[in-house]
Amino acid sequence: MLEEVERWLRTRSWSVTDRPLHQILAAKQRTGRSVSVVLPALNEEETVGDIVAVIRHDLMRQVPLVDEIVVVDSGSTDRTSEVAAAAGATVVHRDGILPRIPAVPGKGEVLWRSLLVTRGDIICFIDADLKEFSSDFVSGIVGPLLTDPDVDLVKGMYDRPLGGAAGQGGRVTELMARPLLNMHWPQLAGFVQPLGGEYAARRSLLEQLPFPVGYGVELGMLIDALHLVGLDALAQVDVGVRKHRHQDGQALGRMSAAIYRTAQLRLARGHLIRPSLTQFERGEDGFEPRTFSVDTEERPPMVEIAEYAARKVA
């Protein structure tokens, strides 16, 4: 491992217990920084309400750490919006944000648009499919941003059990993202969960980053942040165990293709000859091909969007 990464692991990898809540709150009051929590959601009625309720109870009612919770619904066909609103979140529909630019499917698209409907100086992203959710996920990763002015982005790190086996989750991380980072961006080799959906960053950083519209958003954001602000402005916090709904192998294949494309663009701003992925499913007549397009579009830094600039002036 690079000496720089070993030093980073000693100085920029923490536990949630390293910053007691009273210390984080004192820093928030001293700096006057506001905190927004964003949950991107697509058909998550089973879990989104509990997550919102825990954050509101622990970090808004008991202590004033979080200033707003925004659920961005990206086209759910279930009761995600109703459940989230009933739990106390502000619910915004993806297609209603920046309608001048037609929305495309994808997680990164939702995160990018969320910058226009939140006010926080610090934005904390939390996936909406988490089970047995703890508010430590929010306080843990927001803490360094409030207490250390040199930190600009914090990723959560955690165990990811799969089918009862500890540490077996994160298959795309181990098979795709970690090899890519170690070979091409070795400074980022110390991140335990580089693709994790639980992270927080300063708005001043997020608004300068391009956002891949799909599953490549976490990898792209980490790489671009490294180049923009440097390794010492990035950190990670151990928040325990992450339990969520696991996707099937073919969905993970499509995710991997999008992540590889994101990496390829950043390596050479290259051009894929065939930006698609063919997978196979057994049908009545044997294996049948199914071809899916790979996310290739990226949204520009939000500071380049006129509506965002106008909102900041207002």
Secondary structure, 3 states (H helix, E strand, C coil): CCHHHHHHHHHHEEEHHHCCHHHHHHHHHHHCCCEEEEEEECCCCCCHHHHHHHHHHHHHHCCCCCCEEEEEECCCCCCHHHHHHHHCCEEEEHHHCCCCCCCCCCHHHHHHHHCCCCCCCEEEECCCCEECCCCHHHHHHHHHHHHCCCCCEEEEEEECCECCECCCCCHHHHHHHHHHHHHHCHHHCCCCCCCCCCEEEEHHHHCCCCEECCCCHHHHHHHHHHHHHCHHHEEEEEEEECEECCCCHHHHHHHHHHHHHHHHHHHHCCCCCCCEEEEEEEECCEEEEEEEECCCCEECCHHHCHHHHHHHHC
